[in-house]
């Protein structure tokens, strides 16, 4: 007997699901950007860390 268990996470209204870290964040382009590039945003987005670590030239 084979039983497949599918975990279906229903997205809450007004949220988007992040395919990288599998968390929900605010919907809309701003919410998405904030999640991907924000200081406390997606922890699974390597580009976010690059952007945060990029420092302005000294001087
Ligand atoms: Zn994420």
PDB file of the backbone (N, CA, C, O) and the ligand in Angstrom, with CONECT records:
HET     ZN  A 101       1
ATOM      1  N   UNK A   1       0.851  -1.194   0.000  1.00  0.00           N
ATOM      2  CA  UNK A   1       0.000   0.000   0.000  1.00  0.00           C
ATOM      3  C   UNK A   1       0.878   1.232   0.000  1.00  0.00           C
ATOM      4  O   UNK A   1       1.738   1.402   0.865  1.00  0.00           O
ATOM      5  N   UNK A   2       0.657   2.070  -0.959  1.00  0.00           N
ATOM      6  CA  UNK A   2       1.452   3.288  -1.058  1.00  0.00           C
ATOM      7  C   UNK A   2       0.568   4.497  -0.832  1.00  0.00           C
ATOM      8  O   UNK A   2      -0.443   4.706  -1.502  1.00  0.00           O
ATOM      9  N   UNK A   3       0.985   5.262   0.116  1.00  0.00           N
ATOM     10  CA  UNK A   3       0.234   6.484   0.416  1.00  0.00           C
ATOM     11  C   UNK A   3       1.171   7.673   0.294  1.00  0.00           C
ATOM     12  O   UNK A   3       2.220   7.745   0.936  1.00  0.00           O
ATOM     13  N   UNK A   4       0.763   8.577  -0.530  1.00  0.00           N
ATOM     14  CA  UNK A   4       1.569   9.784  -0.689  1.00  0.00           C
ATOM     15  C   UNK A   4       0.989  10.901   0.166  1.00  0.00           C
ATOM     16  O   UNK A   4      -0.188  11.251   0.075  1.00  0.00           O
ATOM     17  N   UNK A   5       1.850  11.433   0.984  1.00  0.00           N
ATOM     18  CA  UNK A   5       1.410  12.554   1.799  1.00  0.00           C
ATOM     19  C   UNK A   5       1.885  13.847   1.155  1.00  0.00           C
ATOM     20  O   UNK A   5       3.082  14.070   0.972  1.00  0.00           O
ATOM     21  N   UNK A   6       0.962  14.653   0.832  1.00  0.00           N
ATOM     22  CA  UNK A   6       1.307  15.948   0.255  1.00  0.00           C
ATOM     23  C   UNK A   6       1.039  17.040   1.277  1.00  0.00           C
ATOM     24  O   UNK A   6      -0.063  17.177   1.807  1.00  0.00           O
ATOM     25  N   UNK A   7       2.079  17.805   1.532  1.00  0.00           N
ATOM     26  CA  UNK A   7       1.913  18.918   2.459  1.00  0.00           C
ATOM     27  C   UNK A   7       1.588  20.160   1.646  1.00  0.00           C
ATOM     28  O   UNK A   7       2.409  20.681   0.891  1.00  0.00           O
ATOM     29  N   UNK A   8       0.413  20.586   1.826  1.00  0.00           N
ATOM     30  CA  UNK A   8      -0.026  21.766   1.087  1.00  0.00           C
ATOM     31  C   UNK A   8      -0.128  22.944   2.037  1.00  0.00           C
ATOM     32  O   UNK A   8      -0.938  22.958   2.965  1.00  0.00           O
ATOM     33  N   UNK A   9       0.701  23.911   1.784  1.00  0.00           N
ATOM     34  CA  UNK A   9       0.680  25.108   2.612  1.00  0.00           C
ATOM     35  C   UNK A   9      -0.124  26.174   1.886  1.00  0.00           C
ATOM     36  O   UNK A   9       0.284  26.709   0.856  1.00  0.00           O
ATOM     37  N   UNK A  10      -1.234  26.447   2.441  1.00  0.00           N
ATOM     38  CA  UNK A  10      -2.086  27.452   1.828  1.00  0.00           C
ATOM     39  C   UNK A  10      -1.542  28.835   2.118  1.00  0.00           C
ATOM     40  O   UNK A  10      -1.319  29.206   3.271  1.00  0.00           O
ATOM     41  N   UNK A  11      -1.334  29.577   1.072  1.00  0.00           N
ATOM     42  CA  UNK A  11      -0.825  30.931   1.232  1.00  0.00           C
ATOM     43  C   UNK A  11      -1.914  31.820   1.816  1.00  0.00           C
ATOM     44  O   UNK A  11      -3.063  31.821   1.375  1.00  0.00           O
ATOM     45  N   UNK A  12      -1.506  32.565   2.816  1.00  0.00           N
ATOM     46  CA  UNK A  12      -2.467  33.484   3.414  1.00  0.00           C
ATOM     47  C   UNK A  12      -2.773  34.617   2.437  1.00  0.00           C
ATOM     48  O   UNK A  12      -1.961  34.979   1.585  1.00  0.00           O
ATOM     49  N   UNK A  13      -3.925  35.136   2.591  1.00  0.00           N
ATOM     50  CA  UNK A  13      -4.300  36.246   1.726  1.00  0.00           C
ATOM     51  C   UNK A  13      -3.386  37.429   1.986  1.00  0.00           C
ATOM     52  O   UNK A  13      -3.137  37.803   3.132  1.00  0.00           O
ATOM     53  N   UNK A  14      -2.902  37.999   0.927  1.00  0.00           N
ATOM     54  CA  UNK A  14      -2.041  39.174   1.066  1.00  0.00           C
ATOM     55  C   UNK A  14      -0.586  38.825   1.260  1.00  0.00           C
ATOM     56  O   UNK A  14       0.222  39.692   1.595  1.00  0.00           O
ATOM     57  N   UNK A  15      -0.239  37.573   1.054  1.00  0.00           N
ATOM     58  CA  UNK A  15       1.156  37.184   1.183  1.00  0.00           C
ATOM     59  C   UNK A  15       1.610  36.416  -0.036  1.00  0.00           C
ATOM     60  O   UNK A  15       0.814  35.803  -0.747  1.00  0.00           O
ATOM     61  N   UNK A  16       2.906  36.465  -0.259  1.00  0.00           N
ATOM     62  CA  UNK A  16       3.512  35.652  -1.302  1.00  0.00           C
ATOM     63  C   UNK A  16       4.385  34.597  -0.667  1.00  0.00           C
ATOM     64  O   UNK A  16       4.879  34.763   0.448  1.00  0.00           O
ATOM     65  N   UNK A  17       4.564  33.538  -1.372  1.00  0.00           N
ATOM     66  CA  UNK A  17       5.409  32.472  -0.864  1.00  0.00           C
ATOM     67  C   UNK A  17       6.771  32.543  -1.534  1.00  0.00           C
ATOM     68  O   UNK A  17       6.875  32.586  -2.760  1.00  0.00           O
ATOM     69  N   UNK A  18       7.806  32.556  -0.718  1.00  0.00           N
ATOM     70  CA  UNK A  18       9.147  32.632  -1.268  1.00  0.00           C
ATOM     71  C   UNK A  18       9.644  31.233  -1.612  1.00  0.00           C
ATOM     72  O   UNK A  18       9.650  30.357  -0.747  1.00  0.00           O
ATOM     73  N   UNK A  19      10.059  31.006  -2.853  1.00  0.00           N
ATOM     74  CA  UNK A  19      10.554  29.693  -3.262  1.00  0.00           C
ATOM     75  C   UNK A  19      11.938  29.396  -2.701  1.00  0.00           C
ATOM     76  O   UNK A  19      12.387  28.250  -2.732  1.00  0.00           O
ATOM     77  N   UNK A  20      12.612  30.408  -2.193  1.00  0.00           N
ATOM     78  CA  UNK A  20      13.978  30.208  -1.701  1.00  0.00           C
ATOM     79  C   UNK A  20      13.986  29.729  -0.256  1.00  0.00           C
ATOM     80  O   UNK A  20      14.625  28.731   0.077  1.00  0.00           O
ATOM     81  N   UNK A  21      13.273  30.446   0.592  1.00  0.00           N
ATOM     82  CA  UNK A  21      13.305  30.108   2.013  1.00  0.00           C
ATOM     83  C   UNK A  21      11.974  29.539   2.472  1.00  0.00           C
ATOM     84  O   UNK A  21      11.833  29.141   3.628  1.00  0.00           O
ATOM     85  N   UNK A  22      11.012  29.498   1.588  1.00  0.00           N
ATOM     86  CA  UNK A  22       9.711  28.903   1.871  1.00  0.00           C
ATOM     87  C   UNK A  22       8.999  29.593   3.020  1.00  0.00           C
ATOM     88  O   UNK A  22       8.333  28.961   3.841  1.00  0.00           O
ATOM     89  N   UNK A  23       9.155  30.873   3.053  1.00  0.00           N
ATOM     90  CA  UNK A  23       8.384  31.634   4.025  1.00  0.00           C
ATOM     91  C   UNK A  23       7.467  32.580   3.269  1.00  0.00           C
ATOM     92  O   UNK A  23       7.683  32.909   2.103  1.00  0.00           O
ATOM     93  N   UNK A  24       6.448  32.995   3.976  1.00  0.00           N
ATOM     94  CA  UNK A  24       5.538  33.946   3.359  1.00  0.00           C
ATOM     95  C   UNK A  24       5.989  35.365   3.654  1.00  0.00           C
ATOM     96  O   UNK A  24       6.498  35.663   4.735  1.00  0.00           O
ATOM     97  N   UNK A  25       5.797  36.210   2.697  1.00  0.00           N
ATOM     98  CA  UNK A  25       6.115  37.615   2.919  1.00  0.00           C
ATOM     99  C   UNK A  25       5.040  38.453   2.278  1.00  0.00           C
ATOM    100  O   UNK A  25       4.165  37.947   1.575  1.00  0.00           O
ATOM    101  N   UNK A  26       5.119  39.743   2.531  1.00  0.00           N
ATOM    102  CA  UNK A  26       4.092  40.630   2.023  1.00  0.00           C
ATOM    103  C   UNK A  26       4.037  40.592   0.505  1.00  0.00           C
ATOM    104  O   UNK A  26       5.064  40.598  -0.174  1.00  0.00           O
ATOM    105  N   UNK A  27       2.845  40.555   0.004  1.00  0.00           N
ATOM    106  CA  UNK A  27       2.682  40.496  -1.439  1.00  0.00           C
ATOM    107  C   UNK A  27       2.970  41.859  -2.061  1.00  0.00           C
ATOM    108  O   UNK A  27       3.113  42.861  -1.360  1.00  0.00           O
ATOM    109  N   UNK A  28       3.050  41.874  -3.357  1.00  0.00           N
ATOM    110  CA  UNK A  28       3.352  43.120  -4.050  1.00  0.00           C
ATOM    111  C   UNK A  28       4.832  43.227  -4.368  1.00  0.00           C
ATOM    112  O   UNK A  28       5.662  42.533  -3.782  1.00  0.00           O
ATOM    113  N   UNK A  29       5.142  44.100  -5.297  1.00  0.00           N
ATOM    114  CA  UNK A  29       6.529  44.209  -5.738  1.00  0.00           C
ATOM    115  C   UNK A  29       7.419  44.709  -4.605  1.00  0.00           C
ATOM    116  O   UNK A  29       8.554  44.256  -4.458  1.00  0.00           O
ATOM    117  N   UNK A  30       6.910  45.632  -3.814  1.00  0.00           N
ATOM    118  CA  UNK A  30       7.708  46.151  -2.701  1.00  0.00           C
ATOM    119  C   UNK A  30       7.970  45.072  -1.664  1.00  0.00           C
ATOM    120  O   UNK A  30       9.076  44.962  -1.136  1.00  0.00           O
ATOM    121  N   UNK A  31       6.958  44.286  -1.378  1.00  0.00           N
ATOM    122  CA  UNK A  31       7.127  43.220  -0.407  1.00  0.00           C
ATOM    123  C   UNK A  31       8.137  42.202  -0.878  1.00  0.00           C
ATOM    124  O   UNK A  31       8.940  41.685  -0.102  1.00  0.00           O
ATOM    125  N   UNK A  32       8.081  41.931  -2.136  1.00  0.00           N
ATOM    126  CA  UNK A  32       8.996  40.963  -2.740  1.00  0.00           C
ATOM    127  C   UNK A  32      10.432  41.486  -2.706  1.00  0.00           C
ATOM    128  O   UNK A  32      11.357  40.767  -2.329  1.00  0.00           O
ATOM    129  N   UNK A  33      10.602  42.735  -3.102  1.00  0.00           N
ATOM    130  CA  UNK A  33      11.938  43.347  -3.071  1.00  0.00           C
ATOM    131  C   UNK A  33      12.460  43.388  -1.650  1.00  0.00           C
ATOM    132  O   UNK A  33      13.617  43.064  -1.382  1.00  0.00           O
ATOM    133  N   UNK A  34      11.585  43.793  -0.746  1.00  0.00           N
ATOM    134  CA  UNK A  34      11.995  43.913   0.650  1.00  0.00           C
ATOM    135  C   UNK A  34      12.418  42.561   1.206  1.00  0.00           C
ATOM    136  O   UNK A  34      13.354  42.456   1.999  1.00  0.00           O
ATOM    137  N   UNK A  35      11.723  41.560   0.779  1.00  0.00           N
ATOM    138  CA  UNK A  35      12.073  40.219   1.256  1.00  0.00           C
ATOM    139  C   UNK A  35      13.411  39.765   0.663  1.00  0.00           C
ATOM    140  O   UNK A  35      14.244  39.188   1.361  1.00  0.00           O
ATOM    141  N   UNK A  36      13.602  40.028  -0.608  1.00  0.00           N
ATOM    142  CA  UNK A  36      14.822  39.546  -1.263  1.00  0.00           C
ATOM    143  C   UNK A  36      16.046  40.364  -0.864  1.00  0.00           C
ATOM    144  O   UNK A  36      17.131  39.807  -0.692  1.00  0.00           O
ATOM    145  N   UNK A  37      15.886  41.659  -0.719  1.00  0.00           N
ATOM    146  CA  UNK A  37      17.043  42.517  -0.536  1.00  0.00           C
ATOM    147  C   UNK A  37      17.075  43.205   0.827  1.00  0.00           C
ATOM    148  O   UNK A  37      18.057  43.872   1.154  1.00  0.00           O
ATOM    149  N   UNK A  38      16.035  43.055   1.613  1.00  0.00           N
ATOM    150  CA  UNK A  38      15.959  43.751   2.889  1.00  0.00           C
ATOM    151  C   UNK A  38      16.956  43.219   3.910  1.00  0.00           C
ATOM    152  O   UNK A  38      17.496  42.120   3.784  1.00  0.00           O
ATOM    153  N   UNK A  39      17.172  44.040   4.914  1.00  0.00           N
ATOM    154  CA  UNK A  39      18.134  43.680   5.950  1.00  0.00           C
ATOM    155  C   UNK A  39      17.717  42.401   6.666  1.00  0.00           C
ATOM    156  O   UNK A  39      18.549  41.540   6.954  1.00  0.00           O
ATOM    157  N   UNK A  40      16.443  42.287   6.945  1.00  0.00           N
ATOM    158  CA  UNK A  40      15.937  41.098   7.631  1.00  0.00           C
ATOM    159  C   UNK A  40      15.140  40.233   6.664  1.00  0.00           C
ATOM    160  O   UNK A  40      14.183  39.559   7.042  1.00  0.00           O
ATOM    161  N   UNK A  41      15.559  40.273   5.424  1.00  0.00           N
ATOM    162  CA  UNK A  41      14.798  39.566   4.403  1.00  0.00           C
ATOM    163  C   UNK A  41      15.216  38.112   4.255  1.00  0.00           C
ATOM    164  O   UNK A  41      15.590  37.434   5.211  1.00  0.00           O
ATOM    165  N   UNK A  42      15.133  37.673   3.016  1.00  0.00           N
ATOM    166  CA  UNK A  42      15.352  36.261   2.716  1.00  0.00           C
ATOM    167  C   UNK A  42      16.763  35.815   3.091  1.00  0.00           C
ATOM    168  O   UNK A  42      17.754  36.408   2.664  1.00  0.00           O
ATOM    169  N   UNK A  43      16.830  34.781   3.882  1.00  0.00           N
ATOM    170  CA  UNK A  43      18.140  34.263   4.291  1.00  0.00           C
ATOM    171  C   UNK A  43      18.707  33.283   3.278  1.00  0.00           C
ATOM    172  O   UNK A  43      19.840  32.819   3.407  1.00  0.00           O
ATOM    173  N   UNK A  44      17.914  32.980   2.283  1.00  0.00           N
ATOM    174  CA  UNK A  44      18.373  32.014   1.283  1.00  0.00           C
ATOM    175  C   UNK A  44      18.727  32.695  -0.030  1.00  0.00           C
ATOM    176  O   UNK A  44      18.952  32.029  -1.041  1.00  0.00           O
ATOM    177  N   UNK A  45      18.774  33.986  -0.014  1.00  0.00           N
ATOM    178  CA  UNK A  45      19.093  34.705  -1.236  1.00  0.00           C
ATOM    179  C   UNK A  45      20.524  35.222  -1.179  1.00  0.00           C
ATOM    180  O   UNK A  45      20.794  36.204  -0.489  1.00  0.00           O
ATOM    181  N   UNK A  46      21.440  34.583  -1.888  1.00  0.00           N
ATOM    182  CA  UNK A  46      22.849  34.967  -1.826  1.00  0.00           C
ATOM    183  C   UNK A  46      23.079  36.386  -2.313  1.00  0.00           C
ATOM    184  O   UNK A  46      24.000  37.058  -1.849  1.00  0.00           O
ATOM    185  N   UNK A  47      22.260  36.846  -3.238  1.00  0.00           N
ATOM    186  CA  UNK A  47      22.468  38.199  -3.774  1.00  0.00           C
ATOM    187  C   UNK A  47      22.163  39.247  -2.726  1.00  0.00           C
ATOM    188  O   UNK A  47      22.717  40.346  -2.758  1.00  0.00           O
ATOM    189  N   UNK A  48      21.280  38.908  -1.794  1.00  0.00           N
ATOM    190  CA  UNK A  48      20.945  39.855  -0.746  1.00  0.00           C
ATOM    191  C   UNK A  48      22.173  40.118   0.122  1.00  0.00           C
ATOM    192  O   UNK A  48      22.450  41.261   0.485  1.00  0.00           O
ATOM    193  N   UNK A  49      22.908  39.056   0.452  1.00  0.00           N
ATOM    194  CA  UNK A  49      24.100  39.211   1.283  1.00  0.00           C
ATOM    195  C   UNK A  49      25.168  40.005   0.543  1.00  0.00           C
ATOM    196  O   UNK A  49      25.877  40.818   1.136  1.00  0.00           O
ATOM    197  N   UNK A  50      25.273  39.761  -0.740  1.00  0.00           N
ATOM    198  CA  UNK A  50      26.249  40.510  -1.521  1.00  0.00           C
ATOM    199  C   UNK A  50      25.929  41.994  -1.491  1.00  0.00           C
ATOM    200  O   UNK A  50      26.813  42.838  -1.346  1.00  0.00           O
ATOM    201  N   UNK A  51      24.653  42.291  -1.631  1.00  0.00           N
ATOM    202  CA  UNK A  51      24.250  43.693  -1.654  1.00  0.00           C
ATOM    203  C   UNK A  51      24.482  44.343  -0.295  1.00  0.00           C
ATOM    204  O   UNK A  51      24.888  45.502  -0.208  1.00  0.00           O
ATOM    205  N   UNK A  52      24.217  43.578   0.768  1.00  0.00           N
ATOM    206  CA  UNK A  52      24.374  44.136   2.105  1.00  0.00           C
ATOM    207  C   UNK A  52      25.854  44.316   2.454  1.00  0.00           C
ATOM    208  O   UNK A  52      26.225  45.254   3.160  1.00  0.00           O
ATOM    209  N   UNK A  53      26.681  43.416   1.956  1.00  0.00           N
ATOM    210  CA  UNK A  53      28.095  43.468   2.295  1.00  0.00           C
ATOM    211  C   UNK A  53      28.877  44.454   1.443  1.00  0.00           C
ATOM    212  O   UNK A  53      30.004  44.832   1.763  1.00  0.00           O
ATOM    213  N   UNK A  54      28.247  44.856   0.352  1.00  0.00           N
ATOM    214  CA  UNK A  54      28.948  45.790  -0.526  1.00  0.00           C
ATOM    215  C   UNK A  54      29.077  47.140   0.154  1.00  0.00           C
ATOM    216  O   UNK A  54      28.081  47.778   0.496  1.00  0.00           O
ATOM    217  N   UNK A  55      30.279  47.554   0.339  1.00  0.00           N
ATOM    218  CA  UNK A  55      30.495  48.809   1.044  1.00  0.00           C
ATOM    219  C   UNK A  55      30.919  49.899   0.066  1.00  0.00           C
ATOM    220  O   UNK A  55      31.570  49.635  -0.945  1.00  0.00           O
ATOM    221  N   UNK A  56      30.544  51.093   0.382  1.00  0.00           N
ATOM    222  CA  UNK A  56      30.933  52.214  -0.490  1.00  0.00           C
ATOM    223  C   UNK A  56      32.430  52.429  -0.444  1.00  0.00           C
ATOM    224  O   UNK A  56      33.058  52.139   0.575  1.00  0.00           O
ATOM    225  N   UNK A  57      33.007  52.918  -1.490  1.00  0.00           N
ATOM    226  CA  UNK A  57      34.449  53.150  -1.530  1.00  0.00           C
ATOM    227  C   UNK A  57      34.884  54.130  -0.459  1.00  0.00           C
ATOM    228  O   UNK A  57      34.227  55.140  -0.206  1.00  0.00           O
ATOM    229  N   UNK A  58      35.997  53.811   0.156  1.00  0.00           N
ATOM    230  CA  UNK A  58      36.479  54.670   1.238  1.00  0.00           C
ATOM    231  C   UNK A  58      36.828  56.046   0.709  1.00  0.00           C
ATOM    232  O   UNK A  58      37.332  56.196  -0.404  1.00  0.00           O
ATOM    233  N   UNK A  59      36.555  57.025   1.511  1.00  0.00           N
ATOM    234  CA  UNK A  59      36.912  58.349   1.078  1.00  0.00           C
ATOM    235  C   UNK A  59      35.793  59.261   1.257  1.00  0.00           C
ATOM    236  O   UNK A  59      35.906  60.445   0.942  1.00  0.00           O
TER     237      UNK A  59
HETATM  238 ZN    ZN A 101      12.871  34.010   1.056  1.00  0.00          ZN
END
